[in-house]
């Protein structure tokens, strides 16, 4: 759970999810034979890990329901207020604890769940546990499904759907266990064959793993957004570097290096926004060096190269910017009538996506060739 620990201080929702995983990890750890021996030998209480495992599971469910309630709002959450959740968690935990210590558990006999010494108490313990688990899983599945229907497409929506399915598997697991308890009650003994236990184990772990998998998908979406931001920063760098070399005064502060891009962390979006602004500002300054007909000639040349639509516009803009940067660096006199703005973002594209397309065209050999062909003969200042 260490990889999720930084999210604890980010608010109620991340903290509740982190506590869910911690409680669930505790419950699973208490199933390890070495841990069972250590706890029971150290306390002298037979089968104490059974109670501790169930209490950890109840805590995990309580935190999970808290997390879901924080995600959704409206009529669907009125049945799951924090008070109701806390009261239900405390009541079930207390009931299981009282019943557990009321059962005679001599050492050397069968495990607690198979004891015959006080069958009504054992039956009550198991019925309370599985009924609570089933109701909680059904409620969680319904709330996840509600949030799934309200969410936009993406990994968050997919994660909610997967977690709803995982809780649904949890409901099937509890139904399977309750049917077994009912059959045992009719038979008058708590008996369980190997096949029954194996099926129950598979269902239980399938539910846990599905819920865990669903909870990681939203984090994957955040990671993917950050990767896309880094990629755009890297792809915009060549265009940004050439333009700001020609007009360095548009850079806001110290120019970031490629290493700064990579280590931007949570500031990556801010750095991308800054890069877009600096490219735009540089283009506005350099536009004064673009003759009125240059952009049109670049558009025609891009069409002759077989490009259409946004790709054609991007190549023409890249050629115009390259010619303008060369003119600025050579000290050429700007034309009397500068070109109009040729960096207008086409419909259907965001500004950073459009500039990334221009940067890709700017790096192409075609851009170099057209710029060499279309660059006007510079007229030095003072002539």
Secondary structure, 3 states (H helix, E strand, C coil): CHHHHHHHHHCHHHHHHHHHHHHHHHHHHCCCHHHHHHHHHHHCCCCHHHHHHHHHHHHHHHHHHHHHHHHCCCHHHHHHCHHHHHHHHHHHHHHHHHHHHHCCCCCCCCCHHHCCCCHHHHHHHHHHHHHHHHHHHHHHHHHHHHHHHHCCCCHHHHHHHHHHHHHHHHHHHHHHHHHHHHHHHHHCCCCCCHHHHHHHHHHHHHHHHHHHHHHHHHHHHHHHHHHHHHHHHHHHHHHHHHHHHHCHHHCCCCCCCHHHHHCCHHHHHHHHHHHHHHHHHHHHHHHHHCECCHHHHHHHHHHHCCCCHHHHHHHHHHHHHHHHHHHHHHCECCCCCECCCCCCCCCCCCHHHHHHHHHHHHHCHHHHHHHHHHCCCCCECCC
